[in-house]
Amino acid sequence: MEFDLTWILLGLPAAFALGWLASRLDLRQLRIENRQAPKAYFKGLNYLLNEQQDQAIDAFIEAVQKDPDTSELHFALGNLFRRRGEYERAVRVHEHLLSRADLSRDDRDRAQHALALDFLKAGLLDRAEEALHKLEGTRFESQAGLALLAIYERSRDWPQAARIAQRLQATGQADFGARLAHYLCEQASHALDRQGDQATALTLLERAVAESPQAARPRIERAGLLAAQGDAARAFHALAELPTHAPQAVPLVAAEMVRLAQASDQLPRALTLLEENYAQAPSIDVAEALVQARRASGTTDGEARQGYVRHLAHDTSLIAAARWLAGEPYAPAETHAAVQRALEHAARPLARYRCAACGFEAQSYFWQCPGCQAWDSFPPRRIEEL
């Protein structure tokens, strides 16, 4: 049987035509998909700019389905889920990214950081902590350290918080000395309250003073511990260093400084320190401490109370007026009592402290705001003086 070459001659053009047609169909399909994926992506961006998060999520899901290998779309989708509070879906997106073998090292670190934020926002602190520790040695190490600080503060794990603060301090990117001092003070407070271990507490407070010389809290709490031990002289010495290192905090301890000075026979030095501080920054608390110190040093009550009048020249203070009127002997008794009650009622809200970060108000001074958890956010001045 002879092989007919005619079929070959006829088949070659047909095969070429079919191949060309198939390639054109593939190219057309590829162009359609490429056009559709960016279109969905830009549609999602447009929804985001218009703060339409639901529609943006739908658009990004469509884009991911058309181009599942694009990591940027996964990051955008995961972040949107987290912002919406859909933490489980955010976790699934970022865990899917981490499971990909073709992911670059930088994108892998980025996905690990995003996953840690998912756990943190969801309140899964143990899983967030584990995920954040995996970021050591990456470009996200500093951000992970700050997140770990937030976790340890919320769980009141002060030794771990102090360790992280020391590590961040060593990087030199920011000063964490004040935070470290607070963490050491919290550990000292725990040692006193739970164990009654004054020696450990004193060691921790002295370390806090060394770590952050400009911090007021370690010096104040160290003075309080020494006073509780009956060592008024050392306690007064600890407070006497405050005007040099943290003069803004003197109003918080002015009255205690006078009491300790009386107990350790150092009243003249206390008067000098308080007068110098008052001259630099007049304060109702320092003015009141000066009145008490002058009374204790032998000045008559009337002359000592003139300190309130002198303070009124600096500030129209209701608190100072009420304090002066409380000892004024010349007004009729009924009038005196009525005016005194009215002044004290008006002055009571003004005697509070207010957080500069969130506006939380309190009768007592806090080192960490109970409202927003910020450290050192309470100015050491009464509301009336702000």
C-alpha positions in Angstrom: 0.0 0.0 0.0 1.5 3.2 -1.1 1.6 6.2 1.3 -0.2 9.2 -0.2 1.9 12.3 0.3 -1.1 14.4 -0.6 -2.5 13.9 2.9 0.7 15.3 4.5 0.6 18.3 2.2 -3.0 18.9 3.1 -2.6 18.2 6.9 0.4 20.5 7.5 -1.5 23.8 6.8 -4.5 22.5 8.8 -2.3 21.7 11.8 -0.6 25.1 11.6 -3.9 26.8 11.4 -5.3 24.9 14.4 -2.1 25.7 16.4 -2.3 29.4 15.6 -6.0 29.5 16.5 -5.3 27.8 19.9 -2.5 30.2 20.7 -4.7 33.2 19.9 -7.4 31.8 22.1 -4.9 31.3 25.0 -3.6 34.8 24.6 -7.0 36.3 24.5 -8.0 34.4 27.7 -4.8 35.6 29.4 -5.5 39.2 28.4 -9.1 38.9 29.7 -7.9 37.5 33.1 -5.1 40.1 33.4 -7.6 42.9 32.7 -10.1 41.5 35.1 -7.7 41.0 38.0 -6.4 44.6 38.0 -9.9 45.9 37.5 -11.1 44.0 40.6 -8.0 45.3 42.5 -8.6 48.9 41.6 -12.3 48.5 42.3 -11.3 47.4 45.8 -9.0 50.4 46.3 -11.8 52.7 45.2 -14.1 51.2 47.8 -11.4 51.6 50.4 -11.0 55.3 49.6 -14.7 55.7 50.0 -14.7 53.8 53.3 -16.9 51.0 51.9 -15.1 48.1 53.6 -17.7 45.4 52.8 -17.6 46.1 49.0 -13.7 46.4 49.2 -13.5 42.9 50.8 -15.7 41.5 48.0 -13.6 43.1 45.3 -10.3 41.8 46.9 -11.7 38.3 47.3 -12.6 38.4 43.6 -9.1 39.6 42.7 -7.5 36.8 44.9 -9.6 34.2 43.2 -8.4 35.4 39.7 -4.7 35.7 40.8 -4.1 33.5 43.9 -0.3 33.9 43.7 -0.3 37.7 44.4 0.8 38.1 48.0 -0.1 41.8 48.1 -3.8 41.0 47.6 -3.6 38.6 50.5 -2.1 41.2 52.8 -4.7 43.8 51.8 -7.5 41.3 52.4 -6.1 40.1 55.7 -5.7 43.7 57.0 -9.3 44.5 56.0 -10.6 41.5 57.8 -8.7 42.6 60.9 -10.0 46.2 60.7 -13.5 44.7 60.4 -13.0 42.6 63.5 -13.2 39.4 61.5 -10.1 38.0 63.2 -10.6 34.3 62.3 -10.7 35.1 58.6 -7.6 37.4 58.9 -5.8 34.6 60.7 -6.7 32.1 57.9 -5.4 34.6 55.2 -2.1 35.1 56.9 -1.6 31.5 57.8 -2.2 30.6 54.2 0.5 33.0 53.2 2.9 31.5 55.7 2.2 28.0 54.3 3.4 29.0 50.8 6.8 27.7 50.0 7.4 30.3 47.3 7.0 33.3 49.7 10.1 35.5 50.0 11.8 35.9 53.4 10.6 39.5 53.7 7.0 38.7 52.9 7.2 35.7 55.3 8.3 38.1 58.1 5.6 40.5 57.1 2.9 37.8 57.2 4.2 36.6 60.6 3.9 40.2 61.9 0.4 40.5 60.5 -0.6 37.2 62.1 0.7 38.3 65.5 -1.4 41.5 65.2 -4.5 39.3 64.4 -4.0 37.3 67.6 -3.3 40.5 69.6 -6.5 42.2 68.3 -8.5 39.1 69.0 -7.3 39.0 72.6 -5.4 35.7 72.2 -2.4 37.0 74.1 -0.5 33.7 74.4 -0.7 33.0 70.7 0.2 36.6 69.9 3.2 36.4 72.3 4.4 33.2 70.5 4.0 34.8 67.1 5.9 38.0 68.2 8.8 36.1 69.5 9.4 34.6 66.1 10.1 38.1 64.7 13.4 38.5 66.7 16.2 39.3 64.3 13.8 40.6 61.6 13.0 44.2 60.5 9.8 43.9 62.6 11.7 43.2 65.8 11.2 46.7 67.3 7.5 46.7 66.5 7.2 43.2 68.0 9.0 44.5 71.1 6.4 47.3 71.5 3.6 44.8 71.1 5.1 42.5 73.6 5.4 45.4 76.1 1.6 46.0 75.6 0.9 42.3 76.3 3.1 42.2 79.4 1.6 45.4 80.8 -2.0 44.0 80.3 -1.1 40.8 82.0 1.0 42.6 84.6 4.1 40.5 83.9 6.5 43.2 85.0 9.7 41.1 85.0 9.1 40.2 81.3 8.2 43.8 80.5 11.4 45.0 82.1 13.4 42.5 80.0 11.8 43.7 76.8 12.3 47.3 77.8 16.0 46.7 78.4 16.3 45.0 75.0 14.6 47.9 73.2 16.7 50.4 75.2 19.9 48.7 74.0 18.9 49.3 70.3 19.2 53.0 70.9 16.1 53.8 68.8 14.2 55.3 71.7 14.5 55.9 75.4 12.7 53.3 77.4 14.3 54.3 80.8 11.2 55.8 82.2 9.1 52.7 81.3 11.8 50.4 82.8 11.7 52.5 86.0 7.9 52.0 86.2 8.3 48.2 85.7 10.9 48.0 88.5 8.6 50.0 90.8 5.7 47.7 90.0 7.9 44.7 90.9 9.0 46.5 94.2 5.3 47.1 95.0 4.5 43.4 94.4 7.4 42.3 96.6 6.0 44.5 99.4 2.3 43.7 99.0 2.5 40.0 98.4 5.7 39.0 100.2 6.5 41.8 102.6 10.0 41.7 101.3 11.3 45.2 102.0 14.9 44.4 101.2 14.1 43.2 97.7 11.7 46.1 97.2 14.4 48.6 98.2 17.0 47.0 95.8 14.5 47.2 92.9 13.8 50.9 93.7 17.5 51.7 93.9 18.0 50.0 90.6 15.1 52.0 89.1 16.8 55.2 90.3 20.0 54.1 88.6 18.3 53.1 85.4 16.3 56.4 85.1 17.7 59.2 87.3 15.2 61.7 85.9 12.2 59.5 86.9 10.2 60.8 89.9 8.4 57.6 90.9 11.4 55.5 92.1 12.7 58.3 94.3 9.2 59.0 95.8 8.5 55.3 96.5 12.0 54.7 97.8 11.4 57.6 100.2 8.1 56.1 101.3 9.7 52.7 102.0 12.5 54.3 104.0 10.0 56.3 106.0 8.0 53.1 106.7 11.2 51.6 108.0 11.5 54.5 110.4 14.5 56.1 108.7 13.2 59.6 108.3 16.6 61.1 107.6 17.3 58.9 104.6 13.7 59.3 103.4 14.0 63.1 103.5 17.4 62.9 101.7 15.7 60.8 98.9 13.0 63.5 98.5 15.5 66.3 98.7 17.1 65.0 95.5 13.8 65.4 93.7 14.0 69.2 93.0 17.3 68.5 91.1 16.2 65.5 89.1 12.4 65.9 88.7 11.4 69.3 89.9 8.0 69.0 88.3 7.0 66.3 90.8 7.8 68.2 93.9 4.1 69.2 94.4 3.2 65.5 94.8 5.5 65.2 97.9 5.8 68.7 99.3 3.7 68.0 102.4 5.5 64.7 103.0 8.9 66.5 102.7 7.9 68.9 105.5 6.8 66.0 107.7 10.0 64.1 107.2 12.1 67.3 107.7 10.4 67.8 111.1 11.1 64.2 112.0 14.7 64.4 111.1 15.4 68.0 112.3 16.0 69.3 108.7 13.2 71.9 108.5 15.4 74.8 107.4 16.7 72.8 104.4 13.1 71.7 103.5 12.1 75.4 103.6 14.9 76.4 101.3 14.2 73.6 98.8 10.5 74.3 98.7 11.0 78.1 98.4 13.4 77.6 95.5 10.9 75.2 93.8 8.0 77.6 94.4 10.0 80.5 92.9 10.6 78.5 89.7 7.0 77.1 89.4 4.4 78.3 91.8 2.0 75.5 92.9 -0.8 75.4 95.5 0.6 72.1 97.0 4.0 73.7 97.5 2.4 76.9 98.8 0.5 74.9 101.4 3.6 72.9 102.4 5.4 76.2 102.9 2.6 77.4 105.2 2.9 74.2 107.3 6.7 74.4 107.3 6.6 78.1 108.5 4.1 77.2 111.2 6.4 74.4 112.4 9.4 76.7 112.4 7.8 79.1 114.8 6.1 81.6 112.5 2.7 82.8 113.8 -0.4 81.2 112.2 -1.5 84.5 110.7 1.9 85.2 109.1 2.2 81.7 107.8 -1.2 81.8 106.2 -0.2 84.8 104.3 1.5 82.3 102.0 -2.0 81.6 100.6 -2.6 85.3 99.9 0.8 85.6 98.2 -0.1 82.6 96.0 -3.3 84.3 95.0 -1.1 87.0 93.4 0.2 84.3 91.1 -3.0 82.5 90.5 -6.7 83.2 91.3 -6.9 79.9 93.2 -10.2 78.8 94.8 -8.2 76.2 96.8 -5.8 78.8 98.2 -8.8 81.1 99.1 -10.5 78.3 100.9 -7.4 77.3 102.8 -6.8 80.9 103.9 -10.5 81.4 104.9 -10.4 78.2 106.9 -8.2 79.9 109.6 -9.5 83.5 109.3 -10.8 84.4 112.8 -12.4 87.8 112.0 -15.4 86.8 110.0 -18.7 86.1 111.8 -19.0 82.4 112.6 -22.2 81.8 110.5 -20.9 83.8 107.5 -17.5 82.1 107.8 -19.0 78.6 107.8 -21.3 79.3 104.8 -18.6 80.9 102.7 -16.2 78.1 103.6 -18.7 75.4 102.5 -19.4 77.2 99.3 -15.7 77.6 98.5 -14.8 74.0 99.3 -17.7 72.8 97.2 -16.5 74.9 94.2 -12.9 74.0 94.8 -13.4 70.2 95.1 -13.5 69.4 91.4 -10.5 71.7 90.8 -8.4 69.7 93.2 -8.4 66.6 91.0 -5.7 65.4 88.6 -6.5 65.0 84.9 -4.8 62.7 82.3 -3.3 64.7 79.5 -3.9 61.8 77.1 -7.5 60.9 77.6 -8.9 63.4 80.1 -9.6 60.9 82.9 -9.9 62.7 86.2 -9.1 61.4 89.7 -8.7 62.6 93.3 -5.4 60.7 93.6 -2.3 60.9 91.4 -1.7 57.9 89.1 1.6 56.9 87.4 -0.4 54.9 84.9 -3.7 56.2 83.7 -6.6 53.8 84.7 -8.5 55.1 81.6 -6.0 54.8 78.7 -3.1 52.9 80.4 -0.6 55.7 79.4 2.4 56.1 81.6 3.2 59.5 83.2 0.3 61.1 81.5 -1.0 62.9 84.6 0.6 66.3 85.0 1.6 66.7 88.7 -0.7 69.8 89.0 -4.3 70.1 90.1 -6.9 70.8 87.4 -7.2 74.4 88.7 -3.5 75.0 87.8 -3.5 73.5 84.3 
